[in-house]
Amino acid sequence: MQKQLVPAAPHSLGSISPAWPLRLVKRLATQAAAAAAIFLDAYAAAAQFDELSRLSDAELARRGLSRADIHRLVSATATEHAHDHRRRWAQD
């Protein structure tokens, strides 16, 4: 006697949680907020770099900076903000 292969029954809709759309929307909103925060941080870093790069060497020296410090300062600030955002998102 031959065995008949019966296709597996598809998942019933009863096994899907009714809360999944809410979880999906929450996850998408969290990711959109993360992307917006990264964009705003990058924009702020670019604005900070532009502002500092326009200063004279004498004005930079009064602030305790040199022209070579501008890139490192802006990069360090942006990196610190990115790490803060990652830590905050990891908690959610």
C-alpha positions, 0 to 999 in steps of 0.5 A: 500500500502506498502512502499518500502525501498530504500537504501541510495545512497552512497556518491558521489566522488564529495563531497570529497575534492580533497585536502584530500590526501595533508592534510593526508600527512601533518598530517602524516608528522607532526606526524612523526616529533613529534615522531622524536623530542620526540625520539631525546629528550629522546636520548639527556636526556639519553646521558646527564644522562650518562655524568653526572653520570660518573662525580665524586662527586667533579666534580658534586659539582664544577658544583653545583650539587649532585649525587641526583640532576642528575635524577631531572635535566635530568627529568626536562629538558626532561619534559620542552622540551616535553611541548615545543614540545606540545605547538608548535604542538598545534599551527600547 
